[in-house]
């Protein structure tokens, strides 16, 4: 039960000098709800308890004694109790004061530390680049309490004015994610970014590049001369897997007896595992790649997968007379499966491991292994014949 005392400097000093066996609260008789909390470890902390008009209870820590004096603590307690009598919630008031002191820089640091990096987001590097290059140089020192539509819109407009409409979309998407996170953490008091105008989805023109049939053999031959980088691109073309999934392929994911490469859900973009059939040409390529690393495509540091392969792809394109990215090869495989081999689009979607959000998909959990296997076999056979002539 709380103990009441008449607080004097001498009395508070005596209480603090004799720590109790368990945490004990002492209240002052003359100032209601103003107290001193003593802990067995020897700390003595002034506080004030209160009850709002709606019945909600609260407590504000005023500071440790003797760092804060009895006179100062009592004055602070009386001021807070007066605010409560006027209907002001002291905790909400303090939160507002903290928000007023925070800047966009502060928000960005916490957002990356507590969310982006903590969750190991794949977009971390790209997000950090946009914040460092396009956002913080203009907004970093702006207090969150002064953030408004005008200064947010100016950042988007400046990026778009450089002719980088896609970059403006991306930068604002990442900034909006950080601001929404800050709003949930009560670092911001209101959403002032909902009406920001961006170049919009029309700026995001979809890339439609694929290899033509006549380009398959030149591209394949050029890959043959680029070592691991070339093999990586060949495997993307053969399997239609995402380039990042191929780059991160490990030997323990390959079942030679069952003849499947299993992409675990943690390595998949949509968090859905995928079984890729090792058709003859795919299997031969993998057998030729066997090494002592855990990675099928080890980097200069053999404990990590290959990191840089764009320069190798540039040499491949230069030699083959093509202009494709690794993702274009995935698109090439999908396009030729449907266009040249008459594979059903729903099966190609399964091969691409696209997420099916339809109601039917919730109940349809079939793996589609057989039709997928037949499609991979047909595509491997087609590619083998094409590059042989």
C-alpha positions, 0 to 999 in steps of 0.5 A: 500500500502506498505510503504518505509522507510530508516531503522535505529535503531532509526527509527525501534524502533520508528515504533515498539513503535507505533502499527498501527490500522491494519497490515502494512508492511514497506520496506527498501529503500536501501535493496529491498524486506527487510521489517518490519511487524507491527501488532496492538498487538505490534509485529514487525517482519522482513521479506524478500520477493522474486520472483524466476526465474519461477515467483513464489513468496515467503516470509521468516520470519527473526525474531522478533524485538528486539530479532533479531537486524536490522543489523542481519536481514538485513544481513540475507535478503541480503544472502537470496536474493543472494541465490534467484539470484543464483536460490536457493529457500530459503523455500525449503532450509529451509525444507531440513535443518529441515529434516536433523535435524529430526530423526526416533524418531521424525517421529514416535512421529508425526506419532502416534500422528497425524495419528495412534492415531488421527484416532484411528486405531485398529492396534495402540497397535500392531504398538506401540509394534513393534516400541518400541521393534524392530524399535526405539532401532535400528533406533530411533536416526538415522537422516531421512537424513541419513536413507538408505536401508542398515540400514532399511534392517538390522532391517528386517534381525535382526527380521527375524534372530530370527526366526520371519519371520512373525514379520519381515513382520509386523514390516516393513509394519508398518515402511513403513506406517510411512515412507510413511506418513513422505514422504507426510508430506515432512519430508523425501526427497526420498523413500529409502525403496521401495527395502527392502527385507522381508521374504515375503508372503510365511512366512505368512502361513494361519492357517487352524485349525477348530473343528472336528464334534466330538470335538463340544460337548466337546468344547461346554461343556467346554465353559459352565464352563467358564462363560462369556468367554465361552459364548463369544466363543459359540456366535462366533461359532454360528454366525461366527461373528468376535471375536472382533465384538462379544466382543464389542456387545451392547444390543442396537444393538439387536432387539428382535422383528425383531430378529436381531443383527446389527453390525454397520459399525464403529464396523466392520473390513471392515466398512460394517454393518452386520445383524446377524439372531438370530436363536433359540440357539443364541437367548437363549444364549443371553437371558441368558446373559442379564445384567444391563451393556450396553455391552453383555460381560462387563469387570471388569470395567462394562463401558467397554467390556471384555478385557482379554479372552485368559486365559479362552480359554486356560482352555476351550481347555485344558478341551476339548482336543482342540487347537483353537483360537476364529477365528478358531471357525469362520472358523469352522462355515463357513467350516461346513456350506459349507461342512456339510450343503451345504450352497453356498459359496457366502452366507457363504461369506456374513455371514462372511461379507467379502468384495466383490470387484468385479464389479458386487458387486458395483451394487448388493446391495441386503442384502441377509437376507433370504438366510443368515437367512436360513443358520444360522437356519440350522447351529444352528439346526445342532449344537444343535443336535450335542451337544445334543448327 
